[in-house]
Amino acid sequence: MSKHNGITYYWGDHTLLISLGNRTNRRIRALYLIEFLFLAAMATVFLLQSLPLTNDWVHWVACLGASFIYLIAANRFLARMFFTERLLLDSLSITIIKKTLFSQNIKRYDWRQIGTLHYEGKSRKTDHPLKGMCYDYLGFETQEQLIQSLHHNGNLYFDTNEGRVYFASGVYSWDAEEMVQLMKVYIGSSLQLGPEWAEMLQGQD
C-alpha cells in the first residue's frame, strides 16, 4: 500500500485498487453547507406555518412538505459530504465504485469494450471579461470557476457504447499522471491513451 496526495494505492498480485476518497475542495463544501442551511430554513418556515396541527388539511400538507424538504436537504448534503470513489483494475476490466452515505454504485467495464482513456481536467470555458483586472471586486471569474466545479463529474473519461464515462473527480494532472503510470504496469497494452497524455507523460517513461 502507498499513499500520495490523499490517493491510496493498494497493490495486489493481479489487481490494483485506487482509493480516491472525497476530493471536493473547501469552497465547494461551503456551498453545499449554504444550500443545506437555505433548504432547512425554508422547511422550518413551512413547519411553523403548519402549527398547530388541526383538522385543517392545509396544515397537514404544509407539515408533510416541510418534512420532505428536510429529508431532501439532509440526503443531498450528507451524500455529497461523504462521497467516496474507488477504482479496481486488473488485466480484463476497470471497476468504478462510487459510494455515498446511503448508496453505492458499482460499474464494471471490460477493456476490450471501451475506448481510449482521456484526461479532460476542468472543461474549457470562455474567460470572463474581467479576468485579470484589478477591479474585479465582485469576483466574477472566481464565481464561474466555482460553478464549473459544482457541475464537474470527473477529470478522466473513456467512451463506451452508452456514451462517455467520467470518473476521478478532483484528480488533476499531477496525480492523474502518476495514476496512469501505475495503471500501465497492471494493464499493459489494454490501456489505450488519448493524444493529450503524450505531452503530460513526457520525460516520465
Salt bridges, closest charged atoms under 4 A:
GLU35 OE2 - ARG76 NH2 3.09
GLU35 OE1 - ARG80 NH1 2.92
ASP110 OD2 - ARG112 NH2 2.96
GLU120 OE2 - ARG164 NH1 3.84
ASP127 OD1 - LYS131 NZ 3.56
GLU141 OE2 - LYS125 NZ 2.93
GLU144 OE1 - LYS125 NZ 3.79
GLU144 OE2 - HIS128 NE2 4.00
ASP159 OD1 - ARG164 NE 3.66
ASP175 OD1 - HIS4 ND1 3.83
ASP175 OD2 - ARG23 NH2 3.25
GLU178 OE1 - HIS4 ND1 3.27
GLU196 OE2 - HIS118 ND1 3.13
ASP205 OD1 - LYS184 NZ 3.57
